[in-house]
């Protein structure tokens, strides 16, 4: 079984230089519609049909875009990593770890309008630990330790398969770091993060509701001298 997280062979065609040019054109149309109040999914369907975009291309554009209002709100609540010294962070566990697994797998990532890094792994409730998982956790923890955090609450979704196994792996990796990891398996991670500070996630719904957030995966990519594709323009 191919363990390369987020890899789809058609991505070479879906996100070729010619395709990226088309996606950026389509994204401008979708951006106009959502800023006028149209639903993002409906706008992406309408414009995607016009430009004959694949489902994967539409998903990439949808995950990359945001309204002007959303961008302003997210920017206001975004705090730099170096502001976390001595503080507790709350991590959307699967969201963050999967993106780092995709990075380590050299699969496609996207640099989005709000500065976050997003992927197309789309596990939809199914998850399994892969060879890159342990290193993904270590990268996350090393970055947090360098920021001098005091405690990290790592929240995992109970409905997702193998959440218990991932919890065990995170706990084992966490033993070699100086801060305190608090790994929790919850029924609704999104809701648990809505009104919190120092949240680490790229989930749009959480970013629009939390009190403050940190772009950890963006920092990790920069440290690894990697970058995501930009499908908006």
Secondary structure, DSSP 4 states (H G I P E B T S, - for coil): ----TT--TTHHHHTSHHHHHHHHHHHHHHHHHHHTT--HHHHHHHHHHHHT--HHHHHHHHHH---HHHHHHHHHHB--GGG-TT-EEEEEHHHHHHHHHHHHTT--EEE-TTS-EEE----TT-----TTHHHHHHHHHHHHHHTT-SEEEEEEETTSTTHHHHHHHHHHHHTTSSSEEEEEEES-HHHHHTT-SSEE---HHHHTTSS-EE-HHHHHHHHTT---B----
